[in-house]
Structures are given as structure tokens and as C-alpha cells.
Amino acid sequence: MATVTLSAGPIDYDDTGGTGPVVVFGHGLLMNGSQWRKVIPRLDGFRCITPVLPFGAHRKPMRPDADLTQRGVARILADLFAALDLHDVTLVLNDWGGGQFVVSDGRADRVARLVLASCESYDNFPPKPARPAALLCRVPGGTALFAQLTQTTLFRRSRQAYGGLSKNRIPEQVLDDWFGPAVESAEIRHDLRKFVTGSPSKAVLDSWHDDVVRFPRPVLLLWATHDPMMPIAHARQMVGEFPDARLVEVDDSWTLIPEDQPEVFARELSEFVTTTGTTR
């Protein structure tokens, strides 16, 4: 794993390398690049980059003054693109949707395509099942308690928590890797708290969304049909708002399509990248 130091702090990332189309994968809260462990091996010929964003599973704390709000982390993504000199990026988001705010922030010049896959949208930041955790992190000692809850079977397997993200059983060793840093480090918990409590108001989110759907280049909406956290109605509405968007509905999956339907995800992503141009 490599590290790039940005103005917000160090960001670890994996990079498969090569000269093929560049695909940058975001990830969800208390997750990392292993969210894509079933998809990337199916993407022969692509340069796949998976940064570890400061959502609680990162192992290097951000600078104390780092902006870790939704827009702040979108800016971290844009800074990563610049630092690695990436061009014609296909940006893929699943679960966390804040990366789309590179568009509303005027930082999407390096993004050729956008893939929104069962992710936060409209004012669904955070989704309703995650809002109790956000409230808990606002009280003194709440983030440490939240981190400890990740070690319980109830949190890991309940439909109201991480058990509701995937119809398949996410392996314990993967969950251990995702949840361990926040348990072990007060600095990581500090970053986690800043992010979890950093969603703006509905009015601000609505304004940013209006800017996002003006994105003039190709968009793929890849959405789980019966996702309990990210409503399919959002995708069905958004597909008509973007100038150039297509919607693929995925059966037999919840939010983590890369976990439940990796073959479908890889096939649709590959087809999208190879059949859409990068003309600006």
C-alpha cells in the first residue's frame, strides 16, 4: 500500500497500475478498499485505485485541522486525483455518496465518468439506519462507545446495522479490519467523529444535488432494487435529472452490491467504461 500526503493529511491507497482506464473506488463508513476485493480482480485491463478515506477504518490520522465534512472529503478525493496526476477518471461510489460533491464544488475536471451505486443521495446523508450512530457521536464519549459497539455480534449482524448492508455474510476478518482502527486509536476516532457529524442541512444538500445533476459527462446508476438503506426511487428519479445517465437495477442485493453481486458490478462497470467516450 502506498501513501500520498495531501493538505488534509496522509491517504493510503492501493493501485493496480497499468495504462488502462483509471477507475477510483470510494468506500463506505468504517470500510476500506477491501469493499472492492471481489470486483477488482474481474476488471482486467483497468487501473484500479482504492484510497482509504478518513471514515474510521484508516490507520493514519488526518491533520487536526482537516475538514472531514462531506464536502471536505470530496475535496480530499479531488486533491488525490491531482497529486497522482490522474486524468479521465471513472469515479465509483457505493454506500458513501459524498464523492459526488467534487461536481458541486467545481473540482470534477479530472472526472470523465461517474458511477453511483446504491449510495447516499438527495438528503439521505446519512441514511436513516445510520442516524442514531451520528447522534451518539455528538455526545462526549459517544464515539468511543460507538467503536466498542462494532465489536458486538448485534452490530455486525443486525439488519439495523452492518448486517443490513449485505445479503451475504461479510467475513469476520473483513469486519475486524474495518472496525479495528477506530477501536484502537483515539486519533482515528477523532477523525471518525468529525466525518459522522459533518453532514450539512437538507437545504445545503438539495443545493449541492442540483449542481451534481448538471454533470455533463456519462453517469451510471447501478442500484440494488430492494436496498433498505438507499431507496431505488432515488435512482429512478436521478436518471432523468442527469444529461447523460443510464440506470441498471440489480436484483438479489442490498447496499453493498460489490459484496452481493460482484460479477454484475464488474460486468456493468466494464461495459460502461469501454462504451462511453471521454470527449469534453
C-alpha positions in Angstrom: 0.0 0.0 0.0 1.3 3.5 -0.9 0.7 6.8 0.8 0.2 10.3 -0.6 0.3 13.3 1.7 -2.3 15.8 1.0 -3.2 19.1 2.7 -5.7 17.3 4.9 -3.1 14.6 5.9 -1.8 11.2 4.7 -4.0 9.0 2.5 -3.1 5.3 2.0 -4.1 3.8 -1.3 -3.7 0.6 -3.4 -3.1 1.0 -7.1 -3.1 -1.9 -9.6 -1.1 0.2 -12.0 -1.0 -0.1 -15.8 -2.0 2.1 -18.7 -5.7 1.1 -18.9 -8.7 3.3 -18.0 -8.4 4.8 -14.5 -11.1 3.8 -12.0 -11.1 5.3 -8.5 -13.3 3.5 -5.9 -14.7 5.2 -2.9 -16.0 3.2 0.1 -18.4 3.4 3.0 -18.3 4.4 6.6 -15.9 2.2 8.7 -14.8 0.4 5.5 -11.7 0.5 3.2 -10.6 -0.7 -0.2 -11.4 -4.4 0.7 -15.0 -3.4 -0.1 -13.9 -4.0 -3.7 -12.0 -7.2 -3.2 -14.5 -9.2 -5.2 -14.8 -6.7 -8.1 -11.3 -5.5 -8.9 -9.9 -9.0 -9.8 -12.6 -9.1 -12.5 -11.5 -5.9 -14.1 -8.6 -6.9 -16.3 -7.0 -4.1 -18.2 -8.2 -1.3 -15.8 -6.0 0.7 -13.5 -7.9 0.4 -10.2 -7.1 2.8 -7.3 -8.7 2.3 -3.9 -7.9 5.2 -1.4 -8.6 4.7 2.3 -10.7 7.7 3.2 -10.9 9.0 6.8 -14.1 7.2 7.7 -12.7 5.3 10.7 -11.0 2.3 9.0 -8.0 4.4 8.1 -4.7 3.8 10.0 -3.0 7.2 9.7 -4.9 10.1 11.3 -5.6 13.3 9.5 -4.2 16.6 10.5 -6.0 18.1 13.4 -7.5 21.0 11.4 -8.5 18.8 8.4 -12.0 19.4 7.0 -13.7 16.0 7.2 -17.2 17.1 6.4 -18.9 15.6 3.3 -17.5 18.4 1.1 -14.2 18.2 2.9 -13.7 14.5 2.0 -14.8 15.2 -1.6 -12.0 17.7 -1.7 -9.6 15.1 -0.4 -10.6 13.0 -3.4 -10.1 15.8 -5.8 -6.7 16.5 -4.2 -5.8 12.8 -4.6 -6.6 13.0 -8.3 -4.3 16.0 -8.7 -1.5 14.5 -6.5 -1.4 11.3 -8.5 -1.9 13.2 -11.8 -4.9 11.2 -12.8 -7.0 12.1 -15.8 -10.2 10.8 -17.3 -11.1 9.2 -14.0 -14.1 7.0 -13.6 -15.2 7.7 -10.0 -17.2 4.9 -8.4 -19.1 5.4 -5.2 -21.0 2.8 -3.2 -22.7 3.4 0.2 -20.9 6.7 0.8 -22.1 9.2 -1.8 -20.2 12.3 -0.8 -17.7 11.9 -3.5 -20.2 13.3 -6.0 -19.7 16.7 -4.4 -16.5 17.1 -6.4 -19.0 18.2 -9.0 -20.9 20.7 -6.9 -17.5 22.0 -5.6 -16.2 22.6 -9.2 -13.5 20.0 -8.8 -14.6 17.4 -11.4 -12.3 18.5 -14.2 -10.4 15.2 -14.0 -13.6 13.0 -13.8 -14.7 11.5 -17.1 -17.5 9.3 -15.8 -19.4 9.0 -12.6 -20.8 5.7 -11.1 -23.3 6.0 -8.3 -24.0 2.6 -6.9 -26.6 2.3 -4.1 -25.2 5.3 -2.4 -26.3 8.3 -0.4 -28.2 10.9 -2.5 -30.6 13.8 -2.1 -30.9 14.4 1.6 -30.1 10.8 2.6 -26.9 11.8 4.4 -26.6 9.8 6.5 -29.3 7.1 5.7 -31.9 6.7 8.4 -30.5 3.5 9.9 -27.2 5.3 10.5 -28.6 8.4 12.1 -28.6 7.0 15.7 -24.8 6.5 15.4 -24.3 10.1 14.2 -26.3 11.3 17.2 -24.3 9.1 19.5 -21.0 10.5 18.2 -22.1 14.0 19.1 -22.1 13.4 22.8 -19.0 13.2 25.0 -17.6 9.6 24.9 -20.1 8.6 22.3 -17.6 7.9 19.5 -15.6 5.5 21.8 -18.9 3.7 22.7 -19.8 3.5 19.0 -16.4 1.9 18.3 -16.9 -0.6 21.0 -20.3 -1.5 19.6 -18.7 -2.5 16.4 -17.2 -5.5 18.2 -20.6 -6.9 19.1 -22.5 -9.6 17.1 -25.6 -7.5 17.3 -23.9 -4.6 15.5 -22.2 -6.8 12.9 -25.2 -9.0 12.0 -28.3 -7.0 12.8 -30.4 -5.8 9.9 -30.4 -2.4 11.6 -26.6 -2.1 11.5 -24.0 -3.7 9.3 -26.0 -6.9 8.8 -28.4 -4.8 6.7 -25.7 -3.8 4.2 -25.2 -7.1 2.5 -27.5 -10.1 1.9 -24.3 -12.2 2.2 -22.4 -12.6 5.5 -19.4 -10.3 5.4 -16.5 -12.3 6.7 -15.4 -11.6 10.3 -11.9 -10.9 9.3 -13.0 -8.2 6.9 -15.1 -6.6 9.6 -12.2 -6.8 12.0 -10.1 -5.0 9.5 -12.7 -2.3 9.0 -13.5 -1.7 12.7 -10.1 -2.2 14.3 -8.5 1.2 13.8 -11.4 3.1 15.5 -11.3 0.7 18.5 -7.5 1.0 18.8 -6.8 4.8 18.2 -8.3 7.9 19.8 -6.9 9.9 16.9 -8.8 7.8 14.4 -12.0 8.1 16.5 -11.5 11.9 16.4 -11.5 11.8 12.6 -14.5 9.4 12.6 -16.5 11.8 14.8 -15.7 14.8 12.5 -16.9 12.9 9.5 -20.0 11.3 11.0 -21.2 14.6 12.4 -20.2 16.6 9.3 -23.3 16.2 7.1 -24.9 19.6 6.1 -28.5 20.6 6.3 -31.2 19.4 3.9 -31.2 22.8 2.2 -27.5 22.6 1.5 -27.7 19.0 0.3 -30.6 20.0 -2.0 -28.5 22.8 -3.5 -25.4 20.6 -4.0 -27.6 17.9 -5.6 -28.9 20.5 -8.1 -25.3 21.2 -9.1 -24.3 17.5 -9.2 -27.0 16.6 -11.7 -25.6 19.1 -14.1 -22.5 16.9 -14.5 -22.2 16.8 -18.3 -20.4 13.5 -18.8 -21.7 9.9 -18.7 -23.2 8.6 -15.4 -24.1 5.0 -14.5 -26.6 4.5 -11.7 -26.1 0.9 -10.5 -28.7 0.3 -7.8 -30.0 -2.6 -5.7 -33.7 -2.9 -6.4 -34.7 -3.7 -2.8 -32.0 -1.8 -0.9 -33.4 -1.0 2.5 -30.9 2.0 3.0 -30.6 3.6 -0.4 -34.1 3.8 -1.9 -34.4 2.6 -5.6 -36.8 5.6 -6.0 -33.8 7.9 -5.7 -32.0 6.2 -8.7 -35.2 6.2 -10.8 -35.6 9.9 -10.2 -31.9 10.8 -10.8 -31.6 9.0 -14.1 -33.9 11.7 -15.6 -32.1 14.6 -14.0 -28.6 14.0 -15.4 -28.0 14.9 -19.0 -26.4 11.6 -19.9 -27.3 8.8 -17.4 -28.3 5.2 -17.5 -29.8 3.1 -14.8 -29.1 -0.6 -14.1 -31.2 -2.2 -11.4 -29.6 -5.1 -9.6 -31.7 -7.9 -8.0 -30.7 -10.1 -5.1 -28.6 -7.4 -3.4 -28.6 -4.8 -0.7 -26.4 -1.7 -0.5 -23.1 -3.5 -0.9 -23.5 -4.6 -4.5 -19.8 -5.4 -4.7 -20.3 -7.9 -1.9 -23.6 -9.4 -3.1 -23.3 -9.2 -6.9 -19.6 -8.6 -7.8 -19.9 -10.3 -11.2 -22.8 -8.0 -12.1 -21.0 -5.0 -10.8 -17.8 -5.7 -12.7 -19.6 -6.5 -16.0 -21.7 -3.3 -15.9 -18.8 -1.1 -14.9 -16.5 -2.6 -17.6 -19.2 -2.2 -20.3 -19.9 1.4 -19.1 -16.3 2.5 -19.2 -15.5 0.9 -22.6 -18.5 2.2 -24.4 -18.6 5.8 -23.2 -16.2 8.4 -24.6 -14.2 11.0 -22.7 -14.8 13.9 -25.1 -15.1 17.1 -23.1 
